[in-house]
Amino acid sequence: MTGANKGIGYSTAEQLAQLGHQVLLGARHPERGEAAARALREAGGSATYLPLDITSDEQVYAAARWIAARFGRLDALVNNAAIKLEFHPAPPSRCELDVVRRTLDTNVVGTIRVIQAMLPLLRRAPAGRIVNVSSGLGSLTLATTPGSKYRDRPLLSYNVAKAALNSVTVQFANELRDTAVKVNAVDPGFTNTDMTKNSGSRTPTQAAAAIVRLATTGPDGPTAGYFDEGGSIPW
């Protein structure tokens, strides 16, 4: 999984390790990634740090080659890595284009890069799973619903990126609908992490639960869906 050395990513990796899965913990920073993987191993899990900057073709495809050589397949891909360069309130008219470009390059293009690189490995798995960590801020329905908290949280680059990520989810799910690979998006909720400046109302452990559920869903599980811990949410 990507962005796995802290916050929601680490909690997701931790829960998957507790379920007995071999976790490949992708992270940009070697020291932090190694420390996170070591902590999971010390707790009894099976975890390996994987250098993975999703904005780098070289690192992403090197990671895919390493997984292919070591395991031959990938059972689940959790795309958690993302950046957020704006903070509420942030009127769209004041958002710098460079912020938009950087956010889209990481949160959307980077995620597509990882999916494309890992897809051959996911196809080799008996039941490959892709989970894209999105946000309720990417829901067009919630953003246009009077009284919705999402309507009053303008974050142009981040919200647009998450809406695009939702579309990416559907595009890949449609391509793979006749295969064993299932692709879904998850809103983990407003979580207490570095990204939210530790102002969230939920713990990373709570946020990770829905991600883990979809990463391990059975053959009758959903695909092309958008979920939070309570079930389906509107696009």
Secondary structure, 3 states (H helix, E strand, C coil): CCCCCCHHHHHHHHHHHHCCCEEEEEECCHHHHHHHHHHHHHCCCEEEEEECCCCCHHHHHHHHHHHHHHCCCCCEEEECCCCCCCCCCECHHHCCHHHHHHHHHHHHHHHHHHHHHHHHHHHHCCCCEEEEECCHHHCHHHHCCCCCHHHHCCEHHHHHHHHHHHHHHHHHHHHCCCCCCEEEEECCCCECCCCCCCCCCECHHHHHHHHHHHHCCCCCCCCCEEEECCEECCC
